[in-house]
Amino acid sequence: MNELELVDQLRKMSGRSRRGVIRGIGDDCAVFRPKTGEDLLLKTDQLIEAVHFPKSMPPETIGERALARALSDIAAAGGDPRCCLVALAVPRKKSEQWILAFFRGLLGLAGRTGTVLAGGDLAHDDKVHCSVMVVGASKRGKALTRAGARPGDRLYVSGKLGKPWDQKIEPRLALGRRLSGKATACIDLSDGLSLDLHRLCKESRVAAQLEYVPIVRGASLERALHGGEDYELLFTLPPHVKPLAGTTRIGAIVRGNAGTVWFEGEKLPPRGYDHFAG
């Protein structure tokens, strides 16, 4: 199967769903037409062999995970995914069946979340490398960011922390949309609670008092605080806003040096995953 035949196969696999995509797979550029009154959300994320997943991971799982990571950020913005572009590089020894399996995994999640595969790029490399770019949308002026938390806000998380790093990712898209217009700030927990909470506080120019950490069974507090790969939503609500069902209050936003997080009477170091640390 040559590249043109492979692209044709991917076009058939992706179906006919549009969601604002006027032209997609098969053209030099996808054409996307947003609705009136929307802000576009643009997110790109990489998935690299031996960095984000082991060589032994099945291609369907890799494909699903590649899209899920980017969708989690769309969820954190309170957005609705519309389409995605996928650039995939694989070693020459990987067959077209491996590539098609990768896209079956990705397209399975795309179908469940209403995300149209609008195009991308295929290439060879010495290891598997994937870059996914997602276009999402939110009502104009309603996108959630990291920058709106204020002293007195309550701090919440959407689920328990400390999950195994390779556990299936379920982007919290429905919750993100429900938080739009209610939450003052939001971030997805991909690099660890301590680091991502520090980032949220830094952008909002506030500090936080962490009071409680919900931990999955079998995980340590260390893992829940610093391990990353949880893909839950961390968000803040004003005190007068009723908490959403299924979420857990874990602390509060307080006055202090931007980015400072207090836990058990001490400053909590931001020790989550950082590609460039050390």
C-alpha positions in Angstrom: 0.0 0.0 0.0 1.5 3.3 -1.0 0.9 6.7 0.7 -1.9 7.7 -1.6 -3.7 4.4 -1.0 -3.2 4.8 2.7 -4.6 8.3 2.7 -7.7 7.1 0.8 -8.2 4.3 3.3 -8.0 6.8 6.2 -10.5 9.0 4.4 -12.9 6.1 4.3 -12.3 5.2 7.9 -12.9 8.8 9.1 -16.5 8.8 7.7 -18.5 11.8 6.6 -19.0 13.8 9.8 -18.2 17.5 9.2 -18.7 19.7 12.3 -17.6 22.8 10.4 -15.0 21.0 8.2 -15.7 22.1 4.6 -12.7 20.3 3.1 -10.6 17.7 4.9 -8.5 14.7 4.1 -7.1 14.8 0.6 -6.4 18.6 0.3 -3.3 20.5 1.1 -5.2 22.3 3.9 -8.3 21.6 5.7 -11.0 24.2 5.5 -12.9 24.9 8.8 -15.8 27.3 9.2 -16.6 28.3 12.8 -20.1 29.4 13.8 -21.0 33.0 14.6 -20.3 33.9 18.2 -17.6 31.4 18.8 -14.0 31.6 20.0 -11.7 28.9 18.5 -9.6 26.8 20.9 -6.3 25.5 19.4 -4.3 22.8 21.0 -1.4 20.6 19.9 0.1 17.7 21.8 2.9 15.2 21.1 3.2 11.5 21.9 6.7 10.1 21.5 7.8 6.5 21.8 9.9 5.8 25.0 8.9 9.2 26.4 5.1 9.0 26.6 4.5 5.2 25.9 6.5 2.0 25.7 7.3 0.2 22.5 5.1 -2.7 23.6 1.9 -0.6 23.8 -0.7 -1.7 21.1 -1.1 0.8 18.2 -4.9 1.2 18.9 -4.1 2.3 22.4 -1.4 4.7 21.2 -3.8 6.3 18.7 -6.6 6.7 21.2 -4.1 8.2 23.8 -2.7 10.6 21.3 -6.1 12.3 20.8 -7.2 11.9 24.4 -4.3 14.0 25.7 -5.2 16.9 23.5 -8.9 16.6 24.1 -8.2 16.9 27.9 -6.9 20.4 27.3 -10.1 21.3 25.3 -12.1 20.0 28.3 -10.1 22.3 30.6 -11.1 25.3 28.4 -14.7 24.3 28.7 -14.8 23.7 25.0 -16.3 21.5 22.4 -13.9 19.6 20.0 -14.6 20.1 16.3 -11.8 18.6 14.3 -8.2 17.4 14.5 -5.0 17.2 12.4 -2.7 14.2 13.0 1.0 14.1 12.0 2.4 10.6 12.4 5.9 9.4 11.9 6.8 5.6 12.2 9.8 3.4 11.5 9.9 1.7 8.1 9.5 -1.6 9.8 6.0 -0.6 10.9 3.4 -2.0 8.4 0.4 -0.2 7.0 -1.6 -2.5 9.3 0.1 -0.9 12.3 -0.7 2.5 11.0 -4.4 1.6 10.3 -4.7 0.1 13.8 -3.3 3.4 15.2 -6.0 5.3 13.4 -8.7 2.9 14.4 -7.9 3.7 18.0 -7.8 7.4 17.4 -11.0 7.4 15.3 -12.8 5.4 17.9 -12.4 8.2 20.4 -12.9 10.9 17.7 -16.3 9.3 16.9 -17.3 9.2 20.6 -16.4 12.9 21.1 -17.6 14.4 17.8 -14.0 15.2 16.6 -13.6 15.1 12.8 -10.2 13.9 11.5 -9.6 16.7 9.0 -6.1 15.8 7.7 -2.5 15.6 8.8 0.8 14.1 7.6 2.6 10.8 7.4 6.3 10.2 7.5 9.1 7.8 8.5 11.4 8.3 11.5 13.5 6.1 13.7 10.8 5.8 16.3 7.0 6.5 16.6 6.2 10.1 17.0 2.8 11.6 16.8 1.6 15.2 17.0 -2.1 15.9 17.3 -3.6 19.4 16.8 -7.3 19.8 17.9 -9.6 22.7 17.0 -12.3 23.3 19.5 -14.8 26.0 20.2 -16.5 27.8 23.0 -19.0 30.6 23.3 -17.3 33.9 22.7 -15.6 35.2 25.8 -16.6 32.0 27.8 -13.4 29.9 27.5 -11.9 28.8 30.8 -8.3 29.7 31.5 -5.7 29.3 34.2 -5.8 33.0 35.0 -9.1 33.8 36.7 -8.8 32.3 40.2 -9.3 34.8 43.1 -8.7 34.7 46.9 -11.7 33.1 48.5 -12.5 30.7 45.6 -12.9 27.0 46.4 -10.5 24.5 44.8 -12.0 21.3 43.3 -10.8 18.2 41.3 -12.9 16.0 39.1 -11.7 12.6 40.4 -9.2 10.7 42.4 -5.5 11.1 41.8 -2.5 8.8 41.5 -3.7 6.7 38.6 -1.3 4.3 36.8 0.4 6.3 34.1 -0.8 4.1 31.3 -4.5 4.0 32.3 -7.1 4.8 29.7 -7.7 8.6 29.5 -11.3 9.8 29.6 -11.3 13.5 28.7 -13.7 15.4 31.0 -15.4 17.2 28.1 -18.9 17.2 29.5 -17.7 18.5 32.9 -15.7 21.2 31.2 -18.7 22.4 29.3 -20.7 22.5 32.6 -18.0 24.5 34.2 -18.1 27.2 31.5 -19.6 30.3 33.1 -19.2 28.9 36.6 -15.5 28.2 37.2 -13.1 31.1 37.5 -10.0 29.0 36.4 -9.3 25.5 35.2 -6.4 23.2 34.2 -6.1 19.5 33.3 -3.9 17.5 35.6 -1.4 16.0 33.2 1.9 16.7 35.0 1.0 16.3 38.6 -1.2 18.1 41.1 1.7 20.0 42.8 3.0 21.3 39.5 -0.3 22.0 37.8 -1.8 23.7 40.8 1.4 25.9 41.0 0.9 26.8 37.3 -2.8 27.7 37.9 -1.8 29.9 40.9 1.1 31.5 39.0 -1.2 32.5 36.1 -3.9 33.8 38.4 -1.3 35.6 40.7 -2.6 33.9 43.8 -1.6 31.2 46.3 -3.5 28.1 47.4 -4.2 26.1 50.5 -4.4 22.4 49.7 -6.4 20.7 52.4 -7.2 17.2 51.0 -5.9 14.9 48.3 -8.3 12.2 46.9 -6.2 9.2 46.1 -7.0 6.1 44.0 -6.8 2.8 45.8 -3.2 1.4 46.0 -1.5 4.8 45.1 0.7 6.7 47.5 0.3 10.4 48.5 3.6 11.0 46.7 2.2 9.6 43.5 -1.1 11.6 43.8 0.8 14.8 44.4 3.6 14.6 41.9 3.1 11.7 39.6 1.0 13.2 36.8 -1.0 11.5 34.0 -4.3 11.7 35.9 -6.1 13.8 33.3 -8.7 15.1 35.8 -9.8 18.7 35.8 -8.5 21.0 38.6 -10.7 24.1 38.9 -11.9 26.9 41.1 -15.4 28.1 42.0 -16.5 31.2 43.8 -17.9 30.4 47.3 -21.5 31.2 46.3 -21.5 28.6 43.4 -22.8 25.2 44.3 -20.2 22.3 43.7 -20.9 20.1 40.8 -21.9 16.5 41.5 -19.0 14.0 41.3 -16.3 16.6 42.1 -14.3 16.9 45.3 -13.3 20.1 47.2 -9.6 19.9 48.0 -8.7 23.4 49.2 -9.0 27.1 48.6 -7.4 30.0 46.9 -5.7 32.5 49.3 -3.6 35.6 49.1 0.1 35.1 48.8 3.0 35.0 46.5 1.9 33.9 43.0 2.3 30.1 42.6 2.8 29.3 46.3 0.9 26.2 47.5 0.5 25.3 51.2 -0.1 21.7 52.3 0.1 20.4 55.9 1.6 23.6 57.2 4.5 23.7 54.6 5.1 25.0 51.1 4.5 22.2 48.6 7.2 22.1 46.0 6.0 21.8 42.3 7.6 18.5 41.6 5.4 17.1 38.8 6.7 15.9 35.4 8.8 18.4 33.5 10.5 17.5 30.3 13.3 20.0 30.8 13.9 19.8 34.6 17.4 18.7 35.7 
